[in-house]
């Protein structure tokens, strides 16, 4: 079993990059007081727009730009309802997920371009960016800059920030934009590097897993990295066990990463403190 775990580590690092980017983005917005349940739909839209842009242009770079644009579109819809109109964040996020799922499925079936080959990206250059550079940059921004202090105040005591003459809405819009960029990169990576293009519902719950990892990580970067690593290793071991053909039912193996996530959440439930104003309109 130890050898199986060790051999699964490289695959875990590569396969968990989209999830890691989503976790980092969700951590930023939740620190700003927003629960973006629509992150699943955001990543799905990014994966579709990235595949379409890459196929149409023949460029992986354009594909990533398309992925970010798709995520920004979903973030804008979510932001209008939650930041501007102050609608319920949970209900809005659920509606956004349904919209993205139905919209991407419709476009996928109607646009034949998705059935064609798309440019593929080598995974090597993305590894240090996702696992080292972005977490360090976000950690510095959130905990060592005045902007990070103000953003965290949006999640803890927005009235105190407003009393200084700063706009809570502006900071939350910026947080949503940061999340959209990160999730857009994750969705694009999913369709351009880990897959041969876009497929219906290809995110397979990564957005919801990202939400749980943020809670497990206690809304801190180190915890987010640890939670992503655990889930990534569980997912990689699932593939390794399938390849080893040890007689374990296929559908049971598919449930392994999600079971691990559930056990983690059960272990930390009731022992974490969320930002004081998280999810409050």
Residue pairs with C-beta under 8 A, 6 or more apart in sequence:
4 237
4 240
4 241
4 244
5 233
5 237
7 240
8 233
8 236
8 237
8 239
8 240
9 233
9 236
11 236
11 239
11 240
12 229
12 232
12 233
12 235
12 236
12 237
13 127
13 131
13 232
14 123
14 127
14 194
15 194
15 232
15 235
15 236
16 228
16 229
16 231
16 232
16 235
17 123
17 126
17 127
17 130
17 131
17 186
17 189
17 193
18 43
18 186
18 187
18 189
18 190
18 194
18 203
18 206
19 186
19 206
19 209
19 210
19 213
19 228
19 231
19 232
20 130
20 131
20 186
20 224
20 225
20 228
20 232
21 130
21 134
21 182
21 183
21 185
21 186
21 189
22 39
22 43
22 182
22 183
22 186
22 206
22 207
22 210
23 210
23 213
23 214
23 217
23 224
23 227
23 228
24 134
24 135
24 138
24 182
24 221
24 224
25 39
25 178
25 179
25 180
25 181
25 182
25 183
25 186
25 210
26 36
26 39
26 179
26 210
26 211
26 214
27 138
27 214
27 217
27 219
27 220
27 221
27 224
28 138
28 142
28 151
28 175
28 178
28 179
28 182
29 35
29 36
29 172
29 175
29 176
29 178
29 179
30 36
30 155
30 214
30 219
30 274
30 275
30 278
31 142
31 151
31 152
31 154
31 155
31 175
31 219
31 275
32 151
32 152
32 154
32 155
32 171
32 172
32 175
33 154
33 155
33 156
33 158
33 168
33 172
33 275
33 277
33 278
33 279
33 280
34 82
34 83
34 89
34 172
34 175
34 176
34 278
34 279
35 89
35 90
35 93
35 211
35 278
35 279
36 42
36 75
36 78
36 89
36 93
36 176
36 179
37 89
37 90
37 92
37 93
37 94
37 96
37 97
37 211
38 74
38 78
38 92
38 93
38 94
38 95
38 96
38 97
38 100
38 207
39 93
39 179
39 183
39 207
39 210
39 211
40 97
40 100
40 203
40 205
40 206
40 207
40 208
41 74
41 96
41 97
41 98
41 99
41 100
41 101
41 207
42 71
42 74
42 75
42 78
42 96
42 100
42 179
42 180
42 183
42 184
42 187
42 207
43 71
43 183
43 186
43 187
43 190
43 203
43 206
43 207
44 100
44 101
44 104
44 187
44 201
44 202
44 203
44 207
45 70
45 71
45 73
45 74
45 100
45 103
45 104
45 187
46 67
46 68
46 70
46 71
46 74
46 183
46 184
46 185
46 186
46 187
46 188
47 67
47 70
47 104
47 187
47 188
47 190
47 191
47 198
47 202
47 203
48 70
48 104
48 107
48 108
48 114
48 187
48 191
48 198
49 66
49 67
49 69
49 70
49 73
50 63
50 64
50 66
50 67
50 70
50 184
50 187
50 188
50 191
50 192
50 198
51 63
51 114
51 118
51 191
51 192
51 197
51 198
52 66
52 111
52 113
52 114
52 198
53 62
53 63
53 65
53 66
53 67
53 69
54 60
54 62
54 63
54 66
54 118
54 119
54 192
55 63
55 113
55 114
55 116
55 117
55 118
55 119
55 197
56 62
56 113
57 63
58 119
59 119
60 119
60 120
60 121
60 192
63 118
63 119
63 121
63 188
63 191
63 192
64 184
64 185
64 188
64 192
66 188
67 184
67 185
67 187
67 188
67 191
67 192
68 180
68 181
68 184
68 185
68 188
69 184
70 184
70 187
71 180
71 181
71 183
71 184
71 187
72 177
72 180
72 181
72 184
74 96
74 100
74 180
75 176
75 177
75 179
75 180
77 96
77 99
78 92
78 93
78 96
78 176
79 172
79 173
79 176
81 87
81 92
82 88
82 89
82 92
82 281
83 169
83 172
83 173
83 176
84 169
86 281
87 281
88 281
89 279
89 281
90 279
97 207
101 201
104 198
104 200
105 200
105 201
108 114
108 198
108 199
108 200
114 197
114 198
116 197
117 196
117 197
118 191
118 192
118 196
118 197
119 192
120 192
120 193
120 196
121 189
121 192
121 193
122 193
123 193
123 194
126 189
126 193
131 225
134 182
135 221
135 224
135 225
138 221
139 221
140 148
141 147
141 148
142 148
142 151
142 152
142 221
147 171
150 161
150 166
150 171
151 171
151 174
151 175
152 275
153 160
153 161
154 161
154 168
154 171
154 172
154 175
154 277
155 275
155 276
155 277
155 278
156 275
156 276
156 277
157 276
157 277
158 168
158 277
161 168
161 171
162 168
186 206
187 203
190 202
190 203
190 206
191 197
191 198
191 202
195 202
205 258
209 231
209 257
209 258
209 261
212 227
212 261
212 264
212 265
213 224
213 227
213 228
213 231
213 261
214 224
214 227
215 265
215 268
215 272
215 274
216 223
216 226
216 227
216 264
216 265
216 268
217 223
217 224
217 225
217 226
217 227
218 268
218 272
218 273
219 272
219 274
219 275
227 264
230 260
230 264
231 257
231 260
231 261
234 256
234 257
234 260
234 261
235 256
235 257
237 256
238 253
238 254
238 256
238 257
241 248
241 253
241 256
242 250
242 253
